[in-house]
């Protein structure tokens, strides 16, 4: 039996996630919106996505499957993946 839990990411955690992403992708946080696409709008490469995943796992103490990288195309997707990983913890 599995229980579906919902973990909400608070504003402080969202800010942390945005800081991690912008630092790794070398994007000015002010230029990044929740829906701007890392690759298309900010010229990010796939190596950056793996670095982001790794940094998020360390920072939030979660485990994120690499298959989730396909959803981590913008800040909104990254926040959703972190919330799900935290709920599964």
N, C-alpha and C positions, 0 to 999 in steps of 0.2 A: 504494500500500500504506500503510495507516495502522497505527500502533502505539498500542495502548492503554496509557497510562501512568497510574499511580496516584500521586497526590501526597497525602501525609498532612499534615494541618494539625496542628501541635503545640500544646501547651497555651498557650504564649505567644501564638501567633497567634490561637487561639480567644479568649483574653482580650482581645486587640486588637480582634477583630471584635465581641465583646460590648460593649466600651467605645464603639466607633463607633456601633453600633446604639442603645445606651441614650442616648448623648449626642444623637443626631439626633432620636430619638423622645421624648426627655425622659422616660425611664423610669429608675427606680432599678434599677441592675444586680441588686440583691438580689431584686427582684420578678420578674425575667425568668428563665424556665427555658429549656432547650433546645427544649421543645415548646410553650411558651405562644405563642399567636397574637398577632402584633403588632396587627392591626386589631381582632379580637374581644376579646382580653383586655387590651389596652393602649391602645385608642382611637387607634391610629396612622392617618394618612391616606396616600393614594397618593403625595403629593408627597414624603413622608418616605422612601418606598421608592426613589425616584429619587435622592434625596440620599445614601442608604446605598450604592446601586450606584456612584455617582460617587466617594464617599469610599473605598470598597473598591478601586476601580480605581487611584486615586492611591496609596493606602497599600501595596498589594501588587504594583503594576506589572503588572496583568493587564487583559484586556479582557473585559467581560461583556456578552453580548447582552441587550438590554432584554426579550426574550422570556422570559428567566430570572426576571424579576420575579414571575411567577406561582408560582414555586417558593420564593421568598424570603418566606414567610409567617411563619416562626419562625427562631430561631437555628440550629436543625439544618439547615434548608433553605439559609440563607445560607452556612453553613460548607461544605456540599456544593457549592454553586455556586462558591465561591471555590476550593475544592480542584480542581474540574474545570477552571476557568479557568487555574489555575496549571499543571495537567498539560498543557494545550493550548499553553502558552507556549513 
